[in-house]
Amino acid sequence: MIKTFIVKGMSCGGCVGSVEQAIKAAAPAASVEVFLDGGLVKVDGVEDDFVVQKAVEDAGFTFEGKV
Ligand SMILES: [Cu+2]
């Protein structure tokens, strides 16, 4: 099941990579797609939303919740 989250604070491709890597590190089985435009993060294969939230916040970005 694909979940879409809103992440604030990404401003360039480097931020996209950081968010992607942080989520992949926290949930290695997940597939992650980050859209700089609109700050959307689509994650497939994560049961617990908090895993995504923590990874995003630990990477220094703002987790705004699920779409
Ligand atoms: Cu950046």
N, CA, C, O and the ligand as a Tripos MOL2 file, in Angstrom:
@<TRIPOS>MOLECULE
protein
  269   267    68     0     0
PROTEIN
NO_CHARGES

@<TRIPOS>ATOM
      1 N           0.8380   -1.1970    0.0000 N.3       1 MET1
      2 CA          0.0000    0.0000    0.0000 C.3       1 MET1
      3 C           0.8740    1.2470    0.0000 C.2       1 MET1
      4 O           1.7640    1.3990    0.8370 O.2       1 MET1
      5 N           0.6080    2.1280   -0.9410 N.am      2 ILE2
      6 CA          1.3920    3.3630   -1.0400 C.3       2 ILE2
      7 C           0.7670    4.4430   -0.1630 C.2       2 ILE2
      8 O          -0.4250    4.7350   -0.2500 O.2       2 ILE2
      9 N           1.6080    5.0210    0.6800 N.am      3 LYS3
     10 CA          1.1600    6.1250    1.5170 C.3       3 LYS3
     11 C           1.8640    7.3890    1.0550 C.2       3 LYS3
     12 O           3.0320    7.3550    0.6670 O.2       3 LYS3
     13 N           1.1550    8.4910    1.1000 N.am      4 THR4
     14 CA          1.7350    9.7690    0.6940 C.3       4 THR4
     15 C           1.8070   10.6980    1.8980 C.2       4 THR4
     16 O           0.8170   10.9250    2.5940 O.2       4 THR4
     17 N           2.9970   11.2270    2.1230 N.am      5 PHE5
     18 CA          3.2230   12.1160    3.2600 C.3       5 PHE5
     19 C           3.6440   13.4940    2.7560 C.2       5 PHE5
     20 O           4.1550   13.6350    1.6450 O.2       5 PHE5
     21 N           3.4220   14.4880    3.5790 N.am      6 ILE6
     22 CA          3.8880   15.8390    3.2620 C.3       6 ILE6
     23 C           5.1080   16.1460    4.1280 C.2       6 ILE6
     24 O           5.0770   16.0160    5.3510 O.2       6 ILE6
     25 N           6.1730   16.5530    3.4580 N.am      7 VAL7
     26 CA          7.4120   16.8960    4.1600 C.3       7 VAL7
     27 C           7.8010   18.3100    3.7820 C.2       7 VAL7
     28 O           7.9240   18.6390    2.6020 O.2       7 VAL7
     29 N           7.9930   19.1390    4.7850 N.am      8 LYS8
     30 CA          8.3760   20.5290    4.5380 C.3       8 LYS8
     31 C           9.8770   20.7020    4.7700 C.2       8 LYS8
     32 O          10.4840   20.0060    5.5830 O.2       8 LYS8
     33 N          10.4540   21.6460    4.0350 N.am      9 GLY9
     34 CA         11.8460   22.0000    4.2650 C.3       9 GLY9
     35 C          12.8140   21.5040    3.2070 C.2       9 GLY9
     36 O          14.0170   21.7520    3.2990 O.2       9 GLY9
     37 N          12.2940   20.7960    2.1890 N.am     10 MET10
     38 CA         13.1770   20.3420    1.1130 C.3      10 MET10
     39 C          13.2810   21.4430    0.0710 C.2      10 MET10
     40 O          12.2710   21.9820   -0.3820 O.2      10 MET10
     41 N          14.5330   21.7780   -0.3110 N.am     11 SER11
     42 CA         14.6970   22.8880   -1.2450 C.3      11 SER11
     43 C          15.5220   22.5370   -2.4740 C.2      11 SER11
     44 O          15.6310   23.3510   -3.3910 O.2      11 SER11
     45 N          16.1080   21.3360   -2.5120 N.am     12 CYS12
     46 CA         16.9240   20.9900   -3.6760 C.3      12 CYS12
     47 C          17.0510   19.4770   -3.7940 C.2      12 CYS12
     48 O          16.5210   18.7270   -2.9740 O.2      12 CYS12
     49 N          17.7570   19.0490   -4.8210 N.am     13 GLY13
     50 CA         17.9410   17.6180   -5.0460 C.3      13 GLY13
     51 C          18.6660   16.9330   -3.9050 C.2      13 GLY13
     52 O          18.4500   15.7500   -3.6420 O.2      13 GLY13
     53 N          19.5350   17.6860   -3.2220 N.am     14 GLY14
     54 CA         20.2420   17.1120   -2.0830 C.3      14 GLY14
     55 C          19.3000   16.7570   -0.9570 C.2      14 GLY14
     56 O          19.4450   15.7170   -0.3150 O.2      14 GLY14
     57 N          18.3340   17.6250   -0.7210 N.am     15 CYS15
     58 CA         17.3190   17.3650    0.3090 C.3      15 CYS15
     59 C          16.5030   16.1330   -0.0640 C.2      15 CYS15
     60 O          16.2060   15.2910    0.7840 O.2      15 CYS15
     61 N          16.1480   16.0400   -1.3300 N.am     16 VAL16
     62 CA         15.3810   14.8890   -1.8050 C.3      16 VAL16
     63 C          16.1460   13.6040   -1.5150 C.2      16 VAL16
     64 O          15.5830   12.6240   -1.0280 O.2      16 VAL16
     65 N          17.4660   13.6280   -1.8290 N.am     17 GLY17
     66 CA         18.3020   12.4640   -1.5730 C.3      17 GLY17
     67 C          18.3920   12.1330   -0.0960 C.2      17 GLY17
     68 O          18.3730   10.9620    0.2840 O.2      17 GLY17
     69 N          18.4910   13.1660    0.7460 N.am     18 SER18
     70 CA         18.5900   12.9460    2.1920 C.3      18 SER18
     71 C          17.3350   12.2860    2.7310 C.2      18 SER18
     72 O          17.4070   11.3430    3.5190 O.2      18 SER18
     73 N          16.1850   12.7870    2.3040 N.am     19 VAL19
     74 CA         14.9160   12.2320    2.7820 C.3      19 VAL19
     75 C          14.7600   10.7870    2.3010 C.2      19 VAL19
     76 O          14.3630    9.9000    3.0550 O.2      19 VAL19
     77 N          15.0830   10.5830    1.0340 N.am     20 GLU20
     78 CA         14.9920    9.2460    0.4450 C.3      20 GLU20
     79 C          15.8530    8.2540    1.2180 C.2      20 GLU20
     80 O          15.4000    7.1730    1.5920 O.2      20 GLU20
     81 N          17.1000    8.6440    1.4470 N.am     21 GLN21
     82 CA         18.0510    7.7710    2.1400 C.3      21 GLN21
     83 C          17.6400    7.5120    3.5750 C.2      21 GLN21
     84 O          17.7700    6.3940    4.0740 O.2      21 GLN21
     85 N          17.1450    8.5450    4.2380 N.am     22 ALA22
     86 CA         16.7510    8.3980    5.6410 C.3      22 ALA22
     87 C          15.6170    7.3820    5.7720 C.2      22 ALA22
     88 O          15.6260    6.5370    6.6680 O.2      22 ALA22
     89 N          14.6530    7.4760    4.8760 N.am     23 ILE23
     90 CA         13.5220    6.5440    4.9460 C.3      23 ILE23
     91 C          13.9600    5.1380    4.5740 C.2      23 ILE23
     92 O          13.5410    4.1650    5.2000 O.2      23 ILE23
     93 N          14.8090    5.0310    3.5480 N.am     24 LYS24
     94 CA         15.3140    3.7160    3.1420 C.3      24 LYS24
     95 C          16.1240    3.0600    4.2530 C.2      24 LYS24
     96 O          16.0780    1.8420    4.4310 O.2      24 LYS24
     97 N          16.8670    3.8780    4.9980 N.am     25 ALA25
     98 CA         17.6720    3.3380    6.0960 C.3      25 ALA25
     99 C          16.7760    2.8190    7.2180 C.2      25 ALA25
    100 O          17.0830    1.8120    7.8570 O.2      25 ALA25
    101 N          15.6640    3.5180    7.4470 N.am     26 ALA26
    102 CA         14.7530    3.1300    8.5290 C.3      26 ALA26
    103 C          13.8600    1.9690    8.1020 C.2      26 ALA26
    104 O          13.4180    1.1780    8.9360 O.2      26 ALA26
    105 N          13.6020    1.8720    6.8180 N.am     27 ALA27
    106 CA         12.7110    0.8370    6.3020 C.3      27 ALA27
    107 C          13.2760    0.3000    4.9880 C.2      27 ALA27
    108 O          12.8310    0.6810    3.9060 O.2      27 ALA27
    109 N          14.2680   -0.5950    5.1000 N.am     28 PRO28
    110 CA         15.0050   -1.0510    3.9130 C.3      28 PRO28
    111 C          14.1280   -1.7130    2.8460 C.2      28 PRO28
    112 O          14.4820   -1.7150    1.6670 O.2      28 PRO28
    113 N          13.0030   -2.2640    3.2490 N.am     29 ALA29
    114 CA         12.1540   -2.9630    2.2780 C.3      29 ALA29
    115 C          11.2170   -2.0140    1.5330 C.2      29 ALA29
    116 O          10.5660   -2.4060    0.5650 O.2      29 ALA29
    117 N          11.1560   -0.7870    1.9840 N.am     30 ALA30
    118 CA         10.2020    0.1550    1.4000 C.3      30 ALA30
    119 C          10.7190    0.7150    0.0790 C.2      30 ALA30
    120 O          11.9270    0.8020   -0.1430 O.2      30 ALA30
    121 N           9.7980    1.0870   -0.7820 N.am     31 SER31
    122 CA         10.2100    1.8800   -1.9320 C.3      31 SER31
    123 C           9.7330    3.3100   -1.7060 C.2      31 SER31
    124 O           8.6070    3.5570   -1.2720 O.2      31 SER31
    125 N          10.6260    4.2320   -2.0150 N.am     32 VAL32
    126 CA         10.4180    5.6320   -1.6620 C.3      32 VAL32
    127 C          10.5320    6.5030   -2.9070 C.2      32 VAL32
    128 O          11.4550    6.3490   -3.7080 O.2      32 VAL32
    129 N           9.5920    7.4060   -3.0520 N.am     33 GLU33
    130 CA          9.6430    8.3590   -4.1480 C.3      33 GLU33
    131 C           9.3970    9.7420   -3.5630 C.2      33 GLU33
    132 O           8.3860    9.9660   -2.8990 O.2      33 GLU33
    133 N          10.3170   10.6710   -3.8060 N.am     34 VAL34
    134 CA         10.2070   12.0010   -3.2220 C.3      34 VAL34
    135 C          10.0020   13.0330   -4.3330 C.2      34 VAL34
    136 O          10.7230   13.0550   -5.3310 O.2      34 VAL34
    137 N           9.0080   13.8740   -4.1300 N.am     35 PHE35
    138 CA          8.7160   14.9210   -5.1070 C.3      35 PHE35
    139 C           8.9890   16.2730   -4.4660 C.2      35 PHE35
    140 O           8.2650   16.7110   -3.5720 O.2      35 PHE35
    141 N          10.0410   16.9220   -4.9360 N.am     36 LEU36
    142 CA         10.4350   18.2210   -4.4000 C.3      36 LEU36
    143 C           9.2860   19.2190   -4.5560 C.2      36 LEU36
    144 O           9.0010   20.0150   -3.6610 O.2      36 LEU36
    145 N           8.6390   19.1510   -5.7160 N.am     37 ASP37
    146 CA          7.5090   20.0160   -5.9960 C.3      37 ASP37
    147 C           6.3280   19.5980   -5.1250 C.2      37 ASP37
    148 O           5.7610   18.5220   -5.3160 O.2      37 ASP37
    149 N           5.9640   20.4380   -4.1800 N.am     38 GLY38
    150 CA          4.8480   20.1150   -3.3030 C.3      38 GLY38
    151 C           5.2730   19.3900   -2.0390 C.2      38 GLY38
    152 O           4.4710   19.2410   -1.1180 O.2      38 GLY38
    153 N           6.5180   18.9370   -1.9770 N.am     39 GLY39
    154 CA          7.0090   18.2650   -0.7900 C.3      39 GLY39
    155 C           6.2970   16.9700   -0.4800 C.2      39 GLY39
    156 O           5.9790   16.6800    0.6730 O.2      39 GLY39
    157 N           6.0460   16.1870   -1.5300 N.am     40 LEU40
    158 CA          5.3470   14.9270   -1.3250 C.3      40 LEU40
    159 C           6.3180   13.7610   -1.2980 C.2      40 LEU40
    160 O           7.2670   13.6930   -2.0790 O.2      40 LEU40
    161 N           6.0540   12.8460   -0.3760 N.am     41 VAL41
    162 CA          6.8800   11.6500   -0.2570 C.3      41 VAL41
    163 C           5.9660   10.4360   -0.3120 C.2      41 VAL41
    164 O           5.1160   10.2430    0.5570 O.2      41 VAL41
    165 N           6.1490    9.6310   -1.3290 N.am     42 LYS42
    166 CA          5.3450    8.4210   -1.4640 C.3      42 LYS42
    167 C           6.1600    7.2270   -1.0090 C.2      42 LYS42
    168 O           7.2690    6.9950   -1.4910 O.2      42 LYS42
    169 N           5.6000    6.4710   -0.0740 N.am     43 VAL43
    170 CA          6.3050    5.3300    0.4870 C.3      43 VAL43
    171 C           5.4360    4.0940    0.3560 C.2      43 VAL43
    172 O           4.2740    4.0800    0.7650 O.2      43 VAL43
    173 N           6.0200    3.0620   -0.2190 N.am     44 ASP44
    174 CA          5.3000    1.7990   -0.3480 C.3      44 ASP44
    175 C           5.9900    0.7570    0.5280 C.2      44 ASP44
    176 O           7.2030    0.5680    0.4390 O.2      44 ASP44
    177 N           5.2240    0.0920    1.3610 N.am     45 GLY45
    178 CA          5.7810   -1.0030    2.1350 C.3      45 GLY45
    179 C           6.1590   -0.6500    3.5600 C.2      45 GLY45
    180 O           6.9640   -1.3470    4.1780 O.2      45 GLY45
    181 N           5.5900    0.4210    4.0910 N.am     46 VAL46
    182 CA          5.8350    0.7400    5.5000 C.3      46 VAL46
    183 C           4.5310    0.6650    6.2770 C.2      46 VAL46
    184 O           3.5510    1.3400    5.9630 O.2      46 VAL46
    185 N           4.5560   -0.1750    7.3000 N.am     47 GLU47
    186 CA          3.3690   -0.4270    8.1050 C.3      47 GLU47
    187 C           3.0780    0.7650    9.0330 C.2      47 GLU47
    188 O           1.9550    1.2620    9.1140 O.2      47 GLU47
    189 N           4.1360    1.1950    9.7230 N.am     48 ASP48
    190 CA          4.0000    2.1850   10.7820 C.3      48 ASP48
    191 C           4.4280    3.5820   10.2850 C.2      48 ASP48
    192 O           5.5970    3.8040    9.9670 O.2      48 ASP48
    193 N           3.4810    4.4960   10.2250 N.am     49 ASP49
    194 CA          3.7720    5.8440    9.7340 C.3      49 ASP49
    195 C           4.8500    6.5370   10.5560 C.2      49 ASP49
    196 O           5.5850    7.3820   10.0460 O.2      49 ASP49
    197 N           4.9380    6.1710   11.8350 N.am     50 PHE50
    198 CA          5.8920    6.8420   12.7140 C.3      50 PHE50
    199 C           7.3420    6.5690   12.2930 C.2      50 PHE50
    200 O           8.2300    7.3860   12.5390 O.2      50 PHE50
    201 N           7.5720    5.4220   11.6600 N.am     51 VAL51
    202 CA          8.9130    5.1040   11.1600 C.3      51 VAL51
    203 C           9.3360    6.1600   10.1370 C.2      51 VAL51
    204 O          10.4770    6.6210   10.1300 O.2      51 VAL51
    205 N           8.4000    6.5250    9.2860 N.am     52 VAL52
    206 CA          8.6660    7.5510    8.2720 C.3      52 VAL52
    207 C           8.8390    8.9130    8.9380 C.2      52 VAL52
    208 O           9.7550    9.6680    8.6130 O.2      52 VAL52
    209 N           7.9400    9.2120    9.8770 N.am     53 GLN53
    210 CA          8.0150   10.4950   10.5760 C.3      53 GLN53
    211 C           9.3630   10.6780   11.2560 C.2      53 GLN53
    212 O           9.9960   11.7270   11.1330 O.2      53 GLN53
    213 N           9.8000    9.6410   11.9780 N.am     54 LYS54
    214 CA         11.0530    9.7420   12.7220 C.3      54 LYS54
    215 C          12.2360    9.9050   11.7660 C.2      54 LYS54
    216 O          13.1290   10.7140   12.0170 O.2      54 LYS54
    217 N          12.2450    9.1510   10.6870 N.am     55 ALA55
    218 CA         13.3440    9.2390    9.7210 C.3      55 ALA55
    219 C          13.4190   10.6410    9.1250 C.2      55 ALA55
    220 O          14.5020   11.2110    8.9920 O.2      55 ALA55
    221 N          12.2690   11.1870    8.7710 N.am     56 VAL56
    222 CA         12.2140   12.5270    8.1770 C.3      56 VAL56
    223 C          12.7030   13.5750    9.1700 C.2      56 VAL56
    224 O          13.4970   14.4500    8.8250 O.2      56 VAL56
    225 N          12.2210   13.4760   10.4090 N.am     57 GLU57
    226 CA         12.5890   14.4610   11.4210 C.3      57 GLU57
    227 C          14.0600   14.3450   11.8130 C.2      57 GLU57
    228 O          14.7350   15.3550   12.0100 O.2      57 GLU57
    229 N          14.5510   13.1220   11.9230 N.am     58 ASP58
    230 CA         15.9600   12.9260   12.2710 C.3      58 ASP58
    231 C          16.8740   13.4730   11.1720 C.2      58 ASP58
    232 O          18.0050   13.8810   11.4380 O.2      58 ASP58
    233 N          16.3720   13.4750    9.9400 N.am     59 ALA59
    234 CA         17.1630   14.0090    8.8280 C.3      59 ALA59
    235 C          17.0970   15.5340    8.7680 C.2      59 ALA59
    236 O          17.7810   16.1590    7.9590 O.2      59 ALA59
    237 N          16.2660   16.1300    9.6350 N.am     60 GLY60
    238 CA         16.2380   17.5830    9.7400 C.3      60 GLY60
    239 C          15.1010   18.2630    8.9850 C.2      60 GLY60
    240 O          15.1190   19.4740    8.7690 O.2      60 GLY60
    241 N          14.1170   17.4680    8.5890 N.am     61 PHE61
    242 CA         12.9940   18.0440    7.8530 C.3      61 PHE61
    243 C          11.7210   17.9650    8.6890 C.2      61 PHE61
    244 O          11.6630   17.2780    9.7090 O.2      61 PHE61
    245 N          10.7160   18.6800    8.2310 N.am     62 THR62
    246 CA          9.4640   18.7580    8.9910 C.3      62 THR62
    247 C           8.4330   17.7980    8.4090 C.2      62 THR62
    248 O           8.0860   17.8630    7.2300 O.2      62 THR62
    249 N           7.9570   16.9120    9.2650 N.am     63 PHE63
    250 CA          6.9370   15.9470    8.8700 C.3      63 PHE63
    251 C           5.5630   16.5600    9.1320 C.2      63 PHE63
    252 O           5.2240   16.8830   10.2700 O.2      63 PHE63
    253 N           4.7900   16.7130    8.0820 N.am     64 GLU64
    254 CA          3.5100   17.4100    8.2290 C.3      64 GLU64
    255 C           2.3290   16.4470    8.3250 C.2      64 GLU64
    256 O           1.2200   16.8560    8.6670 O.2      64 GLU64
    257 N           2.5590   15.2030    8.0330 N.am     65 GLY65
    258 CA          1.4590   14.2530    8.1350 C.3      65 GLY65
    259 C           1.1790   13.5370    6.8330 C.2      65 GLY65
    260 O           1.9060   13.6790    5.8500 O.2      65 GLY65
    261 N           0.1160   12.7710    6.8520 N.am     66 LYS66
    262 CA         -0.2420   11.9510    5.6980 C.3      66 LYS66
    263 C          -1.2970   12.6850    4.8760 C.2      66 LYS66
    264 O          -2.1500   13.3910    5.4140 O.2      66 LYS66
    265 N          -1.2140   12.5000    3.5600 N.am     67 VAL67
    266 CA         -2.1970   13.1120    2.6650 C.3      67 VAL67
    267 C          -3.4980   12.3090    2.7380 C.2      67 VAL67
    268 O          -4.4700   12.6460    2.0620 O.2      67 VAL67
    269 CU         18.5950   20.7940   -0.3380 Cu       68 CU68
@<TRIPOS>BOND
     1     1     2 1
     2     2     3 1
     3     3     4 2
     4     3     5 am
     5     5     6 1
     6     6     7 1
     7     7     8 2
     8     7     9 am
     9     9    10 1
    10    10    11 1
    11    11    12 2
    12    11    13 am
    13    13    14 1
    14    14    15 1
    15    15    16 2
    16    15    17 am
    17    17    18 1
    18    18    19 1
    19    19    20 2
    20    19    21 am
    21    21    22 1
    22    22    23 1
    23    23    24 2
    24    23    25 am
    25    25    26 1
    26    26    27 1
    27    27    28 2
    28    27    29 am
    29    29    30 1
    30    30    31 1
    31    31    32 2
    32    31    33 am
    33    33    34 1
    34    34    35 1
    35    35    36 2
    36    35    37 am
    37    37    38 1
    38    38    39 1
    39    39    40 2
    40    39    41 am
    41    41    42 1
    42    42    43 1
    43    43    44 2
    44    43    45 am
    45    45    46 1
    46    46    47 1
    47    47    48 2
    48    47    49 am
    49    49    50 1
    50    50    51 1
    51    51    52 2
    52    51    53 am
    53    53    54 1
    54    54    55 1
    55    55    56 2
    56    55    57 am
    57    57    58 1
    58    58    59 1
    59    59    60 2
    60    59    61 am
    61    61    62 1
    62    62    63 1
    63    63    64 2
    64    63    65 am
    65    65    66 1
    66    66    67 1
    67    67    68 2
    68    67    69 am
    69    69    70 1
    70    70    71 1
    71    71    72 2
    72    71    73 am
    73    73    74 1
    74    74    75 1
    75    75    76 2
    76    75    77 am
    77    77    78 1
    78    78    79 1
    79    79    80 2
    80    79    81 am
    81    81    82 1
    82    82    83 1
    83    83    84 2
    84    83    85 am
    85    85    86 1
    86    86    87 1
    87    87    88 2
    88    87    89 am
    89    89    90 1
    90    90    91 1
    91    91    92 2
    92    91    93 am
    93    93    94 1
    94    94    95 1
    95    95    96 2
    96    95    97 am
    97    97    98 1
    98    98    99 1
    99    99   100 2
   100    99   101 am
   101   101   102 1
   102   102   103 1
   103   103   104 2
   104   103   105 am
   105   105   106 1
   106   106   107 1
   107   107   108 2
   108   107   109 am
   109   109   110 1
   110   110   111 1
   111   111   112 2
   112   111   113 am
   113   113   114 1
   114   114   115 1
   115   115   116 2
   116   115   117 am
   117   117   118 1
   118   118   119 1
   119   119   120 2
   120   119   121 am
   121   121   122 1
   122   122   123 1
   123   123   124 2
   124   123   125 am
   125   125   126 1
   126   126   127 1
   127   127   128 2
   128   127   129 am
   129   129   130 1
   130   130   131 1
   131   131   132 2
   132   131   133 am
   133   133   134 1
   134   134   135 1
   135   135   136 2
   136   135   137 am
   137   137   138 1
   138   138   139 1
   139   139   140 2
   140   139   141 am
   141   141   142 1
   142   142   143 1
   143   143   144 2
   144   143   145 am
   145   145   146 1
   146   146   147 1
   147   147   148 2
   148   147   149 am
   149   149   150 1
   150   150   151 1
   151   151   152 2
   152   151   153 am
   153   153   154 1
   154   154   155 1
   155   155   156 2
   156   155   157 am
   157   157   158 1
   158   158   159 1
   159   159   160 2
   160   159   161 am
   161   161   162 1
   162   162   163 1
   163   163   164 2
   164   163   165 am
   165   165   166 1
   166   166   167 1
   167   167   168 2
   168   167   169 am
   169   169   170 1
   170   170   171 1
   171   171   172 2
   172   171   173 am
   173   173   174 1
   174   174   175 1
   175   175   176 2
   176   175   177 am
   177   177   178 1
   178   178   179 1
   179   179   180 2
   180   179   181 am
   181   181   182 1
   182   182   183 1
   183   183   184 2
   184   183   185 am
   185   185   186 1
   186   186   187 1
   187   187   188 2
   188   187   189 am
   189   189   190 1
   190   190   191 1
   191   191   192 2
   192   191   193 am
   193   193   194 1
   194   194   195 1
   195   195   196 2
   196   195   197 am
   197   197   198 1
   198   198   199 1
   199   199   200 2
   200   199   201 am
   201   201   202 1
   202   202   203 1
   203   203   204 2
   204   203   205 am
   205   205   206 1
   206   206   207 1
   207   207   208 2
   208   207   209 am
   209   209   210 1
   210   210   211 1
   211   211   212 2
   212   211   213 am
   213   213   214 1
   214   214   215 1
   215   215   216 2
   216   215   217 am
   217   217   218 1
   218   218   219 1
   219   219   220 2
   220   219   221 am
   221   221   222 1
   222   222   223 1
   223   223   224 2
   224   223   225 am
   225   225   226 1
   226   226   227 1
   227   227   228 2
   228   227   229 am
   229   229   230 1
   230   230   231 1
   231   231   232 2
   232   231   233 am
   233   233   234 1
   234   234   235 1
   235   235   236 2
   236   235   237 am
   237   237   238 1
   238   238   239 1
   239   239   240 2
   240   239   241 am
   241   241   242 1
   242   242   243 1
   243   243   244 2
   244   243   245 am
   245   245   246 1
   246   246   247 1
   247   247   248 2
   248   247   249 am
   249   249   250 1
   250   250   251 1
   251   251   252 2
   252   251   253 am
   253   253   254 1
   254   254   255 1
   255   255   256 2
   256   255   257 am
   257   257   258 1
   258   258   259 1
   259   259   260 2
   260   259   261 am
   261   261   262 1
   262   262   263 1
   263   263   264 2
   264   263   265 am
   265   265   266 1
   266   266   267 1
   267   267   268 2
@<TRIPOS>SUBSTRUCTURE
     1 MET1         2 RESIDUE 1 A MET
     2 ILE2         6 RESIDUE 1 A ILE
     3 LYS3        10 RESIDUE 1 A LYS
     4 THR4        14 RESIDUE 1 A THR
     5 PHE5        18 RESIDUE 1 A PHE
     6 ILE6        22 RESIDUE 1 A ILE
     7 VAL7        26 RESIDUE 1 A VAL
     8 LYS8        30 RESIDUE 1 A LYS
     9 GLY9        34 RESIDUE 1 A GLY
    10 MET10       38 RESIDUE 1 A MET
    11 SER11       42 RESIDUE 1 A SER
    12 CYS12       46 RESIDUE 1 A CYS
    13 GLY13       50 RESIDUE 1 A GLY
    14 GLY14       54 RESIDUE 1 A GLY
    15 CYS15       58 RESIDUE 1 A CYS
    16 VAL16       62 RESIDUE 1 A VAL
    17 GLY17       66 RESIDUE 1 A GLY
    18 SER18       70 RESIDUE 1 A SER
    19 VAL19       74 RESIDUE 1 A VAL
    20 GLU20       78 RESIDUE 1 A GLU
    21 GLN21       82 RESIDUE 1 A GLN
    22 ALA22       86 RESIDUE 1 A ALA
    23 ILE23       90 RESIDUE 1 A ILE
    24 LYS24       94 RESIDUE 1 A LYS
    25 ALA25       98 RESIDUE 1 A ALA
    26 ALA26      102 RESIDUE 1 A ALA
    27 ALA27      106 RESIDUE 1 A ALA
    28 PRO28      110 RESIDUE 1 A PRO
    29 ALA29      114 RESIDUE 1 A ALA
    30 ALA30      118 RESIDUE 1 A ALA
    31 SER31      122 RESIDUE 1 A SER
    32 VAL32      126 RESIDUE 1 A VAL
    33 GLU33      130 RESIDUE 1 A GLU
    34 VAL34      134 RESIDUE 1 A VAL
    35 PHE35      138 RESIDUE 1 A PHE
    36 LEU36      142 RESIDUE 1 A LEU
    37 ASP37      146 RESIDUE 1 A ASP
    38 GLY38      150 RESIDUE 1 A GLY
    39 GLY39      154 RESIDUE 1 A GLY
    40 LEU40      158 RESIDUE 1 A LEU
    41 VAL41      162 RESIDUE 1 A VAL
    42 LYS42      166 RESIDUE 1 A LYS
    43 VAL43      170 RESIDUE 1 A VAL
    44 ASP44      174 RESIDUE 1 A ASP
    45 GLY45      178 RESIDUE 1 A GLY
    46 VAL46      182 RESIDUE 1 A VAL
    47 GLU47      186 RESIDUE 1 A GLU
    48 ASP48      190 RESIDUE 1 A ASP
    49 ASP49      194 RESIDUE 1 A ASP
    50 PHE50      198 RESIDUE 1 A PHE
    51 VAL51      202 RESIDUE 1 A VAL
    52 VAL52      206 RESIDUE 1 A VAL
    53 GLN53      210 RESIDUE 1 A GLN
    54 LYS54      214 RESIDUE 1 A LYS
    55 ALA55      218 RESIDUE 1 A ALA
    56 VAL56      222 RESIDUE 1 A VAL
    57 GLU57      226 RESIDUE 1 A GLU
    58 ASP58      230 RESIDUE 1 A ASP
    59 ALA59      234 RESIDUE 1 A ALA
    60 GLY60      238 RESIDUE 1 A GLY
    61 PHE61      242 RESIDUE 1 A PHE
    62 THR62      246 RESIDUE 1 A THR
    63 PHE63      250 RESIDUE 1 A PHE
    64 GLU64      254 RESIDUE 1 A GLU
    65 GLY65      258 RESIDUE 1 A GLY
    66 LYS66      262 RESIDUE 1 A LYS
    67 VAL67      266 RESIDUE 1 A VAL
    68 CU68       269 GROUP 0 **** ****
